[in-house]
Amino acid sequence: MISTISNQGKLETINQYKLIKIIGQGSFAKVYLAKDSTNGERRAIKMLDKKLSGWKLLGKTTALDAATKETAIMKKLKHPNVGKSNQW
């Protein structure tokens, strides 16, 4: 993963995606609106806070476990509003 950070310490890009703004957030992750610099398409990118990934949710499940399960479910979806990625 290649990223750039502004002089103010704000994350600006991840790989070919320019982060535009936060469009949602929860206890363990933030969702950014991003623009793909290769084709101009907009995407939602969910980023898990690595420092919180080991926190326990309900029972024995950690935030990282929940994110891994969510990714597996998203990979199985076939819908025009759910993008596919070779990086999953």
C-alpha positions, 0 to 999 in steps of 0.5 A: 500500500502506498499512501501520502500524508499532508503537512497537517498529518492528514491522510490524502491518498491510498494507492490510486485513490484520493480521499475526499471526505469522511462519509461515515464512521463507527467505533472501529472504522471510518468510511471515506469517499475517494476518487480513483485517479486512473479513471475518475470513478468515486468509491467508498473506502472503509478503513479499520483503525489498526490500534482498535482492531484487537478490541473485543466486540460481543463475546470473543469476536474482535473488530478485526474478525468482524472486518474479515467476515464483512470482507468475505461477505462483500466478495460474494455479493453481486450488485452494481453498487458493490465494487470488486477489487483484486486487492481483497 
